[in-house]
């Protein structure tokens, strides 16, 4: 941990795109002795630059996570069919989902890489794939360590010249980091996945997926993980940027089940089961970011209206352990057995 992140405590805050992982959360994790990642996903490069500047000015150790662009775009016919399928979901908010335009982008990939080369951060992590060798080499020359998120042995073996691997099981909340979203996800226990990959590489491993109790953290470290990455466990803390609707849903006793779905974004992601998933999951195509852009206006409107049945409530399998209070208290609890 000291070599890779410059901190001693083996706790890493996951980069939760869409608002939860803002500078306040990252700073709180650092002050508690851990290491946090800003999520560059969905943000304009200027916003990423502003957040990194704020943390750097405060002397906070941190990293930045970037989405690797998806491969082939979703066909217009498949997009249009799903848009018609979910059209009724937008009716309460006056949204014409059936007539929505197909939007495909690379989340400002080149601009974000240029930013991180011009203004380096200690660690850059990647999700959804492996960056090209020239990008990895350039970031390392700039002084950054490079981590790649992997969800299987074959992805770990394909991670190239990474300085470490984020090993993510299917228990993780929000998007799976799988490099192959078109494949059916195979349910994996984090201890098994860490053990398999640990036996095949000397790279530092950061264990991620459903970690929410001191015993789970202890087990991951004992199996050879250099650190654990937690996300859902921090969503209800004082410093979280998650919406109140999302935070309340995590504690709702009626919401006991999480599922992996493509319904909201066209990419497999784990969240609390709700009406939108029940009605539309069976029809959702593989198509990120096109489906993400299609449902985004609905998710924004539903969040403003307090409609938990039409918004993505991302959560890992350990969501019942998410607690309120300062980040420092959560981290102290998670590391009590170390």
N, C-alpha and C positions, 0 to 999 in steps of 0.2 A: 504493500500500500504506500509506504513512504517513497519508494522508487518510482512507482507509476503515477501516483496522485499527489504526492507531497503531504499526505496526512497519515496519521497512525491508526485511526479507527476504521475498521473494515465495513463501513456503511456508505453506499452510493445511492443518491437520490435519482430515480429514473427520470428521463426526459419525457414528460407527459405533455404532448402538443395540444394546442387548443386553449391554453390558459393556466392549467394547474401549476406548471413548473416555471413560474416567473422568478425574477431576481430576488424577491422576498423569501421564497422557499429555498432557493439555492444558497442564499446568504445564511439563512437560519441553520441549514444542514452543516455548512462550513463552520459556523460558530459553535456547533455542538460537537465538532471534531470529525465530521464526515466530509464527503465530497459530492457536489451536485452538478447536474447537467442542465443547461438551458436547452430548451427544445426550439430548434430553428424551423421545424416543420410548420407550414401554413403561414409563416411570417414573411413580410417584405424584408429584403436585406438591410434596409435602413433601420428597421425595428430591431433586428438582431445586433447590428452595430451599436445601437443605443444601449441595449441591455448589457452587452459585453463591456462597454465603456463604464457603465455604472458599477458593475462588479469589480472591474479592474481598479477603478478609483477607490473603492472601499478595501482593496487589498484582499479580496476573497478568492481562494483557489476554486476554479470551476472548469467545466468542459462544455462543449457545444455538440449537440447531436444533429445530424443531417440525414434526410431521407434520400436514399439512392433512387434515381428515377426508375419507374416501372418499364417493362419491356414493350410489348405490343399494345396499342390502344384498343379500346372496346369498339366493336363494330357498331355503326349507326343503328342497324336494325335491332340489335340486342338492347342497346341503350333505349331506343324508342319504345320497345315492348315493355321494359321495366318501368319506364316513365309513365306509361299508361296504367300499369298495374298499381302503382302507388298514387295515382292521381287524386283519389278520394282523400288521402291523408292530408293534402294541402287545403282542402275545401274550407275547414274552419278558419283558416287564416287568409283566404282569398288568393292562394298561390296556384298558378297554372303549371303544375309539375308535368303534365302531359305534353305541354308545348315548350318545355325547357330546352335550351340549347345544349348541345354536347360540348363540354369543355374538357380539354386535356392539356396538361402542362407538366413541367418537370420541377415545379416548386422552386424556381429560380436557382437551379442547381449551379450553373456556372458562376453566377454572381455571388453565391454564398461561398463557393470554394475560393474565388478571388478575394473575398473579404477575409477569409480565414488565413490566406497566404499573406495578405498585406498587413493584417493585424492579428498575429497568431495568438492562440490560447493554449494552455498546457496540454489539453487532451481533446481530440475530436473523435466522436463515435459515429458509426454509420448503421443505419437500419434499412431493411428491405433488400440488401444485396451487398456486393463487394465493390468498392470503388476501383477504378483502373489503377494499375501499378504506377503510372506516372503521377496520378493524383496523390497516392500514398507517399511516393518518394518526395514530391514537392512539399507536402505538409510536414514530413519529417525534417527536410532541409530547413523549413521555417521554424523548427523547434517544437513541433507538436508531436505527442504520442498519438497513435491511431488504433482505435478499437473497432472491431466488427461484431455485430450481433449475429449469432447463429442459433439455429433451433434443432440441429441434427448433426450427426457425425460427418456426413458428406459435406455439409455447409462449413463445418469447422475445418475440414481438410482443404477446402477451396478458398480459405480466407486470406491467402497470399501472404504479404509481408506485414501483416498486422502486428502491433506490439502487445495485443491482448485480445481476448474473446469475451463477449458478453453472452453467456450461455443461458438461453431463455426456454423455459418449458411451456407447455400449453396451459399451465395454471395462471400464466401472466394475464393481467388485465389489459384492455385496449388492444391495439394491433399486434398481431404476431409479427415477429421480425423475419418470418420465413422468406427465403429467396425465391420460393416457388409457390405463389398464392393460388395457382391453378390446381395444385395437388391437394388431396384430402389430408388435413392435418392428422397425424397419428398422436393420440394422447400419450404424453410422456411425463414421468415423474422426474422432478428436478434432481433428486439424489442419483437416480440411475443415469441421467444424461450427463451430469457433472462427472460421475465416476467413469463413464465410457470415454469422454473427451479427455479427462485428466490422464488416462492411460495411454493417450496417443499424441500428446503435445506437451512441451515444457512452457508454453506461453501462460502468462497469468490468466486466470479465469475469474470472471465476475458472475456469480450465480444469480439468476433472476426468474421470478415466476411464483406467485402465491405466497411469498415469504412474509409472514405477519406475526410470528411468535418467537420468543427467545430460543426455544428449542430448535426451531427450523433454521434459524440463523446459525446456531452452534453446529448443527449437523452439516450444513453446507461448508462451513469453514473446516470442519474435521475431515471432510471428503476431499479437501485440496483446493477449495476456492480461495482466492486471495481476498475476495470481498463479496458482499451480497448487495444486490440492487433492489431497492424497495420503491414502490410507487403508490399502490392503493392504500397502503398503511399510512401514507402521509396526506391523503386527500381531504381529511376532515380536520386537519390541524389549523391553528390560527393563521399560519403563513401560507396556506394553500390558496391557489387562485381558482380552484374549482367553483362552479356555480353553487348557490345554496340549494337549488333543486337537486343537483347531483349529490351533494353532501347529505341531504336529508334522505335520499333514496338509499344510500349505503346503510343507513341505520333503520330503515323501514322494516319492521318485523314481518311484513307480508311479502317482502322481496327476498326470498331465500335461495334463489337459483341463478347461477350465471351460465351463459351459453356462448359458444363461438358462432359468430354470424357474419355474413357478408352484406346483410340487408341495408346497412347505413352507408357503407363506403365502397363496396365491391371488393374488399379485402378482408380476410378472416381476422376477427377481433372479438375479444371476450368482454361481455357486459352483462348487466342485470337483465333478466328476461322481462320484456314489457310487451304491450300490445302491438307496436309496430313490427317487432321481430316475429311475434306469433303469426301475424297476418301476411308477412312478406318474405320471410327468410327463404322459404322453399322456391321462390321465384327469382332471387337475386343472382345476377350474373357475376362472373369474375371480371372486374373492371374498375381498377383504381388508377387515377383519381377521378374518373368520370362519374362514378356513382357518388363519391364523396361530394363533388360539386353539385350534383343533382339534388341531394337531400340536405345540403347545407342551409338553404333558406328555411326549410321546414324545421330543422333543429334549432336555428336561431329564434324563430317565431315561437316554437313550443317552449323553449327555455324562458323567454320573456313572459309567456302566459302561464308558466308553472305547470305545463302539461308533460308529466313524466312518461306518458305512454307514446310520445312521438319524438323522443330525444335519445341519443346514445348515452347510456349510463355505464360507461366503461368501469369494469371492476374485475379484480382477480379473485381466485377462489377463496382467498383469506379475507375477503372484504368485511366479514363480521367482526374482525379484530380492529378495524380502523376506528380510532378514537379521536375525540376532540382534545384541545389543549395545545401547548407549544410543541413545535417540532423537537426541541431538545428533550422533552420528557419521553416522546415516542422513541427516539434513538437511544436514550438511556435504558429504557425498558428492553428494547430489542437486543442490546449488547450485554445485558446483565450476566449472562452465562459465559461470556468470553474472558 
